[in-house]
Amino acid sequence: MPSNTKAAGQCPKCGGDALACRYNFFDRGDLQVYSWEHRCGNCGWRETKASRTDEPADKQLPEPNKCPMCGRLGSNDQ
């Protein structure tokens, strides 16, 4: 698994143990994008959440470098 991807437990759809949490961070200076994806390697189910600094505060994730689905911290050193 790449360093920005970690095991995340059981899939909510199929119950398999192949759920992975993936973190991506993009920094252009005036814009930062944080994105999180949970994806099952067994059935393909996935859920994504993202936050951009050019969006209104109420549309941003409260802690963009923390996965809103499993709580793990992401590293911006990618």
C-alpha positions as CSV (number, residue, x, y, z in Angstrom):
1,M,0.0,0.0,0.0
2,P,1.4,3.5,-0.8
3,S,2.3,5.6,2.2
4,N,-0.8,7.8,1.8
5,T,-3.1,4.7,1.9
6,K,-3.8,2.8,5.1
7,A,-6.0,-0.2,6.0
8,A,-9.3,1.1,7.4
9,G,-11.2,-1.9,8.7
10,Q,-14.3,-3.6,7.3
11,C,-16.3,-2.5,4.2
12,P,-19.8,-1.2,5.1
13,K,-21.2,-2.8,2.0
14,C,-19.7,-6.3,1.8
15,G,-18.2,-6.7,5.2
16,G,-14.8,-7.6,3.8
17,D,-11.5,-6.6,5.4
18,A,-10.1,-4.9,2.3
19,L,-11.3,-1.3,3.1
20,A,-8.5,1.2,2.4
21,C,-8.3,4.9,3.4
22,R,-6.4,7.1,1.0
23,Y,-5.3,10.7,1.6
24,N,-4.3,13.2,-1.0
25,F,-3.1,16.8,-0.5
26,F,-2.4,19.4,-3.1
27,D,-0.9,22.8,-2.4
28,R,-0.6,25.6,-5.0
29,G,0.2,28.3,-2.5
30,D,-3.1,30.2,-2.7
31,L,-5.1,27.0,-2.8
32,Q,-4.9,23.8,-0.7
33,V,-7.1,20.7,-1.5
34,Y,-7.5,17.8,1.0
35,S,-9.2,14.7,-0.2
36,W,-10.1,11.4,1.5
37,E,-11.3,8.2,-0.1
38,H,-12.4,5.0,1.5
39,R,-12.5,2.1,-1.0
40,C,-13.1,-1.6,-0.8
41,G,-10.7,-3.8,-2.6
42,N,-13.3,-6.6,-2.6
43,C,-16.5,-5.1,-3.9
44,G,-15.4,-1.6,-5.2
45,W,-17.6,0.4,-2.8
46,R,-16.1,3.8,-2.2
47,E,-16.9,7.1,-0.4
48,T,-15.0,10.3,-0.8
49,K,-14.8,13.6,1.1
50,A,-12.8,16.7,0.1
51,S,-12.1,20.2,1.3
52,R,-10.7,23.2,-0.6
53,T,-9.5,26.4,1.0
54,D,-11.3,28.5,-1.7
55,E,-14.7,27.3,-0.5
56,P,-16.8,29.0,2.2
57,A,-15.8,27.8,5.8
58,D,-19.1,25.9,6.2
59,K,-18.3,23.8,3.2
60,Q,-14.8,22.8,4.4
61,L,-14.0,19.8,6.5
62,P,-13.5,20.9,10.2
63,E,-10.1,19.2,10.3
64,P,-9.0,18.7,6.7
65,N,-5.9,16.7,7.5
66,K,-8.0,14.2,9.6
67,C,-10.1,11.6,7.8
68,P,-13.8,12.4,8.5
69,M,-14.6,8.7,8.1
70,C,-12.0,6.9,10.2
71,G,-10.2,9.6,12.0
72,R,-6.6,8.9,10.9
73,L,-4.3,11.8,10.3
74,G,-2.8,12.5,6.9
75,S,0.6,13.7,6.2
76,N,1.2,16.6,3.8
77,D,4.7,15.4,3.1
78,Q,3.8,13.5,0.0
